[in-house]
């Protein structure tokens, strides 16, 4: 009897030990096949040309390609625009939404704010093409009616307007969801903190600068991270608005993924395109680690106060 | 909120309401343009001044849309891809999340860190080598490349983990004592109790798959197999197509998303997304 129970227990224990791995295996199996394998084979591709090993010459050709840097600079400008223009406005809206005076309409406003985030790039492209077009475009008509301009602006084709048009679209698209993120950050701040500050005689501004902002750090880190990665994944909007063979006047609408796509599927240069993927990834990792370092520094300063 | 409002507060509230109303109108304005444009004649579309309500409404763009591309077929393709992606994602993410949240086992911490680390690799890296891989597996032109990314979505696992962690251990223990096997516990206890997280994950996956543009553009090559976004993209390039039909197609392509938001409700959405976001 004892022996039987013993082996049975041992058996179940053994199978129990394997069980967790069974549950988590789908992710790791699928990732190995569809993620890790391409990741490695892509690295190998980037060191090759026509199946011959060529060392880093593909990297050299990407890094010395002025069009590639144009694409990176467009994405960087867009990124700065999102961080320094869109996010502050989103934070303002979140502060407004967090105000108890408007709690009754918070639900409906949140829904509206959420909508652009789940709208597809093709819908955005088709619609904003109409909104931004030169002849009889919505924005042009409004600006003319207000008497701000006398001649239509070619928002998508004029190189000095191109990035601004993209930031405008980005503002529409990401403003709402980012203010919802900020709002959730605000609602996670314990009320006692603000109360304590008020008792200590802090002004509204001091309360904001010394309590609200530092407490928003975790969510801000996330928001800025998504803004950075989002800026480097722009693709569909441009393709939809400009048509599939345009990158804008003087490459003003050339973005990293679009350039990678064109290199791969138009020029048929698989090796250079693969290399580009890795270079973009490294640039992104650099930017995001700078961001993390910057935000961590300030965080420690905030704690000390 | 029981305190009576003084005049200053009433004024302030009115101002806040107005600001938010304006912001909401601006947010919805492109959709208004889209819908109204889809009913306008080409003549009115290109005339001044701009009207929201079309002067002479027309259904011509919808007729042309259906005549130019196999719209319903492509709508169905998109639906198929999105539903399969969402179902697969709910199944796989549920299983993996259960493995991580229910058990403690050797290498758990390392494996979970590895899983999260896959999120840090920018997707641009995979574009070319995945294309080569799918081509060599003869999966080019199929929906497999469109569905797989949903199944290996670390963020989804993380999201479901957050809800599964909240299930009390006692429940698992009493089920074990009652003689339930682990798969039974998974299906009867873990899944129903974390339905909110799994469901949200499914909805988000559905939306991403429905809206996806780059992947189907790369992998699909004939209009019978296109998903809707690619169909609409190609529609724009037809010589006789103006703004109207693409706007009509775009408007119709929003319908499933609108229904989902309506059914699922914003509160659930926003809160669920935040659960995933606040990871520091």
Interface residues (C-beta under 8 A of the other chain):
Chain A: X16 X17 X19 X20 X21 X22 X23 X24 X26 X27 X28 X30 X31 X34 X35 X37 X38 X39 X41 X42 X45 X93 X96 X97 X99 X100 X101 X102 X103 X105 X107 X109 X110 X111 X112 X113 X114 X115 X116 X118 X119 X120 X121 X122 X123 X124 X126 X127 X128 X129 X130 X131 X135 X136 X138 X141 X145 X172 X175 X176 X180 X181 X184 X185 X188 X218 X219 X221 X222 X229 X232 X233 X235 X236 X239 X240 X243 X244 X256 X257 X260 X261 X264 X265 X270 X273 X274 X276 X277 X278 X280 X281 X284 X285
Chain B: X1 X9 X12 X13 X16 X17 X19 X20 X23 X24 X26 X27 X28 X30 X31 X33 X34 X37 X45 X46 X47 X48 X49 X50 X92 X95 X96 X98 X99 X100 X102 X103 X105 X108 X111 X115 X118 X120 X121 X122 X123 X124 X125 X126 X127 X128 X129 X130 X131 X132 X133 X148 X149 X151 X152 X154 X157 X182 X186 X207 X210 X211 X212 X213 X214 X217 X218 X228 X229 X232 X233 X236 X237 X243 X246 X247 X249 X250 X253 X254 X257 X261 X266 X267 X269 X270 X271 X273 X274 X277 X278 X279 X280
